[in-house]
Amino acid sequence: MAKLIVVPTPVGNLEDITFRAVRVLKEADLILAEDTRTTTILLKHYDIRNKMQSYHKFNEHQSVVRILAHIRQSNYVALVSDAGTPSISDPGFLLIRECVKQGIAVECLPGATAFVPALVVSGLPNDSFCFEGFLPQKKGRQTRLKELASEKRTMIFYESPHRLLKTLTQLAEYFGADRQVSISRELSKQYEETLRGTFDEMSAHFAQNNPRGEFVIIIEGQNKKKTEKNISKLNYI
């Protein structure tokens, strides 16, 4: 049966993969990988020697038609990203959408993703939250920050080490320097770390400690009582 299987892979520790995911990768006719060099490390660890092909944001538009044709030939294709679940801030959405449009079966295995453990250990409310992934780098960035400043749910962002300080400064500007935030890095790896505090405290920490690894930023939603208190202080002054 022609099918695309979306396979989550570990975000750090190679043991964080399900038995089922390993079996699927061993049975797949073709494995589509965001970076074949990264995926090769995982496949070697589990003695998986199936055919692999690169599929990433720079070639997905050119290759999607060819991949669809391959799947239609009753092939069993697995899609992986460098870490976590494909299409969640990673390549995959375009291919999945086209498979759905053309009636090709799509299945997604449960598995690793970075934001869930970061949210759980943050200590911030997790009964209701919104996942924002990476903020726009240029166009639309300020507009999105203004929109999110009044978001009452806990917010989740991804960020790279070289943009972390700039992003924290901008978030403090739009959300308030005293907003509570939890920052996790290197999840499931040897140097996993979660820091909690205000934007001012986090900016001061990373100004003194060079950011390393990939980051998940968890931010408390707008606190209505705190906002009203700040407004009353302004009115009093």
C-alpha positions as CSV (number, residue, x, y, z in Angstrom):
1,M,0.0,0.0,0.0
2,A,1.3,3.4,-0.9
3,K,1.9,5.4,2.3
4,L,3.9,8.2,3.8
5,I,4.9,7.5,7.4
6,V,6.0,10.5,9.5
7,V,8.6,9.3,12.0
8,P,9.7,11.4,15.0
9,T,13.4,11.0,15.8
10,P,15.3,11.9,19.1
11,V,15.9,15.5,19.9
12,G,19.2,14.5,21.5
13,N,19.6,11.2,23.3
14,L,19.5,8.4,20.6
15,E,17.6,6.1,23.0
16,D,14.5,8.4,22.8
17,I,13.0,6.6,19.8
18,T,10.2,4.0,19.9
19,F,10.5,0.4,18.9
20,R,7.8,1.0,16.3
21,A,9.8,3.9,14.8
22,V,12.8,1.7,14.4
23,R,10.8,-1.0,12.8
24,V,9.2,1.4,10.4
25,L,12.6,2.8,9.3
26,K,13.8,-0.7,8.7
27,E,10.8,-1.6,6.6
28,A,10.6,1.6,4.6
29,D,11.4,1.5,0.8
30,L,12.9,5.0,1.1
31,I,13.8,7.3,4.0
32,L,13.4,11.0,3.3
33,A,15.9,12.9,5.6
34,E,16.3,16.6,6.3
35,D,20.1,16.1,6.5
36,T,21.3,12.7,5.5
37,R,24.5,13.2,7.5
38,T,22.6,13.7,10.7
39,T,20.2,10.8,10.0
40,T,23.0,8.5,9.1
41,I,24.2,8.7,12.7
42,L,20.8,7.5,14.0
43,L,20.5,4.8,11.3
44,K,23.9,3.4,12.0
45,H,23.1,3.3,15.7
46,Y,20.2,1.0,15.0
47,D,21.8,-0.9,12.1
48,I,19.3,0.4,9.6
49,R,20.7,0.3,6.0
50,N,17.7,1.4,3.9
51,K,17.9,3.8,1.0
52,M,17.9,7.4,2.0
53,Q,17.3,10.7,0.1
54,S,17.6,14.3,1.2
55,Y,14.4,16.3,1.7
56,H,14.8,19.8,3.1
57,K,13.4,23.3,2.9
58,F,15.7,24.2,0.0
59,N,14.7,21.3,-2.3
60,E,11.2,20.3,-1.2
61,H,9.3,22.3,-3.9
62,Q,11.5,20.8,-6.6
63,S,11.4,17.3,-5.4
64,V,7.8,16.9,-4.1
65,V,6.3,15.8,-7.5
66,R,9.0,13.1,-7.9
67,I,8.5,11.9,-4.3
68,L,4.7,11.7,-4.8
69,A,5.2,9.6,-7.9
70,H,7.5,7.3,-6.0
71,I,5.0,6.8,-3.2
72,R,2.2,6.1,-5.7
73,Q,4.1,3.1,-7.0
74,S,2.9,1.3,-3.9
75,N,6.0,2.3,-1.9
76,Y,6.3,2.7,1.8
77,V,8.2,6.0,2.4
78,A,9.3,7.3,5.8
79,L,9.9,11.0,6.5
80,V,12.3,12.2,9.2
81,S,13.8,15.5,10.2
82,D,17.1,16.1,12.1
83,A,15.3,16.0,15.4
84,G,11.8,15.7,16.7
85,T,8.6,15.4,14.6
86,P,8.7,16.5,10.9
87,S,6.6,19.5,9.9
88,I,6.8,21.0,13.4
89,S,9.2,23.8,12.7
90,D,10.8,21.4,10.3
91,P,10.3,20.4,6.6
92,G,7.4,18.1,5.9
93,F,4.2,20.1,5.7
94,L,4.3,20.6,1.9
95,L,4.7,16.9,1.2
96,I,2.1,15.9,3.8
97,R,-0.4,18.4,2.3
98,E,0.1,17.1,-1.2
99,C,-0.3,13.5,-0.1
100,V,-3.6,14.4,1.6
101,K,-4.8,16.3,-1.5
102,Q,-4.0,13.3,-3.8
103,G,-5.5,10.7,-1.5
104,I,-2.2,9.1,-0.5
105,A,-2.3,7.6,3.0
106,V,-0.4,9.6,5.7
107,E,0.4,8.2,9.1
108,C,2.3,10.0,11.9
109,L,3.9,8.0,14.7
110,P,3.9,9.4,18.2
111,G,7.3,10.4,19.5
112,A,9.8,12.9,20.5
113,T,9.3,16.7,20.2
114,A,11.3,19.4,22.1
115,F,8.5,21.7,23.3
116,V,6.6,19.2,25.4
117,P,9.3,18.4,28.0
118,A,10.3,22.1,28.1
119,L,6.7,23.1,28.8
120,V,6.3,20.4,31.5
121,V,9.4,21.4,33.4
122,S,8.8,25.1,33.1
123,G,6.5,25.3,36.0
124,L,4.2,27.6,34.0
125,P,0.5,26.8,33.4
126,N,0.2,24.1,30.7
127,D,-3.5,23.5,30.7
128,S,-3.8,25.9,27.8
129,F,-0.9,27.0,25.6
130,C,0.1,28.1,22.1
131,F,3.0,26.9,20.0
132,E,4.7,29.7,18.0
133,G,7.9,27.9,16.8
134,F,10.4,30.4,15.4
135,L,9.4,34.0,15.2
136,P,9.7,35.6,11.7
137,Q,13.3,36.8,11.3
138,K,12.4,40.1,9.6
139,K,9.1,40.7,7.9
140,G,6.2,40.5,10.2
141,R,8.3,40.0,13.4
142,Q,7.2,43.2,15.2
143,T,3.6,42.7,14.1
144,R,3.6,39.2,15.6
145,L,5.2,40.4,18.9
146,K,2.5,43.1,19.2
147,E,-0.2,40.5,18.7
148,L,1.2,38.1,21.2
149,A,1.8,40.7,23.9
150,S,-1.8,40.3,25.0
151,E,-1.9,36.5,24.7
152,K,-3.2,35.0,28.0
153,R,-2.1,31.4,27.3
154,T,1.4,30.2,28.0
155,M,3.5,30.7,24.8
156,I,6.2,28.4,23.3
157,F,9.0,29.5,21.0
158,Y,12.1,28.0,19.5
159,E,15.3,29.9,19.1
160,S,18.9,29.4,17.9
161,P,21.8,30.3,20.1
162,H,23.1,33.2,18.0
163,R,19.7,35.0,18.0
164,L,18.7,34.3,21.7
165,L,19.9,37.5,23.3
166,K,18.3,39.7,20.6
167,T,15.0,37.7,20.9
168,L,14.9,38.0,24.7
169,T,15.5,41.8,24.5
170,Q,12.6,42.2,22.0
171,L,10.3,39.9,24.0
172,A,11.0,42.0,27.1
173,E,10.3,45.2,25.2
174,Y,6.8,43.9,24.0
175,F,5.8,41.7,26.9
176,G,7.4,43.5,29.9
177,A,10.8,42.9,31.5
178,D,9.2,41.3,34.6
179,R,7.2,38.6,32.6
180,Q,8.1,35.1,33.8
181,V,10.0,32.9,31.4
182,S,11.5,29.4,31.4
183,I,14.4,28.6,28.9
184,S,15.5,25.0,28.2
185,R,18.4,23.9,26.1
186,E,20.1,20.7,25.1
187,L,17.0,18.7,26.0
188,S,17.8,15.0,26.7
189,K,21.5,15.6,26.2
190,Q,24.4,15.6,28.7
191,Y,24.3,19.3,29.3
192,E,20.5,19.7,29.5
193,E,19.6,22.8,31.4
194,T,16.4,24.8,32.3
195,L,16.6,28.3,33.7
196,R,13.6,30.2,35.1
197,G,13.1,33.9,35.9
198,T,12.2,37.2,34.3
199,F,13.3,38.4,30.9
200,D,15.7,40.8,32.7
201,E,17.2,37.9,34.6
202,M,17.5,35.7,31.6
203,S,19.1,38.4,29.5
204,A,21.6,39.1,32.2
205,H,22.5,35.4,32.5
206,F,23.1,34.9,28.8
207,A,25.0,38.1,28.5
208,Q,27.5,36.6,30.9
209,N,27.2,33.0,29.6
210,N,27.5,32.4,25.9
211,P,24.3,30.7,24.6
212,R,25.0,27.2,23.3
213,G,22.6,24.6,21.9
214,E,19.1,24.9,20.6
215,F,16.6,26.7,22.9
216,V,12.9,26.3,23.8
217,I,11.5,29.5,25.4
218,I,8.3,29.2,27.5
219,I,6.6,32.4,28.4
220,E,3.8,33.0,30.8
221,G,0.6,34.5,29.3
222,Q,-0.5,38.0,30.1
223,N,-1.6,38.2,33.7
224,K,-4.8,40.3,33.9
225,K,-4.4,41.1,37.6
226,K,-0.8,42.2,37.1
227,T,-1.7,44.3,34.2
228,E,-4.5,46.0,36.1
229,K,-2.1,46.6,39.0
230,N,0.4,48.3,36.7
231,I,-2.3,50.5,35.1
232,S,-3.6,51.6,38.6
233,K,0.0,52.6,39.5
234,L,0.3,54.7,36.4
235,N,-3.1,56.4,37.0
236,Y,-2.0,57.1,40.6
237,I,1.2,58.7,39.4
